[in-house]
Amino acid sequence: MIQAMIEIPEEANQILNIVKARYNLKTKSEAIAKIVIECGGNILEPELRPEYLQKLQKIEKEGYGETFISIRQLREKIEKG
């Protein structure tokens, strides 16, 4: 385990205390680790959720991924259906 001495503003300290209490953690180090892990998933490239992949496949089958050569072709497609 890596140890580090850090300086944080009072507001960050209050947030750490809230996270610590909410998740019943013993130390602020555990609270920092929890926050970093949860936020890190949003920062790093997340894998696509299976339900999103299914939605993309459905869109492709329905023709929403279709390309049009001209505005006229698009207009005809819209007016038909």
Secondary structure, 3 states (H helix, E strand, C coil): CCCCCCCCCHHHHHHHHHHHHHCCCCCHHHHHHHHHHHHHHHHCCCCCCHHHHHHHHHHHHHCCCCCCCCHHHHHHHHHHC
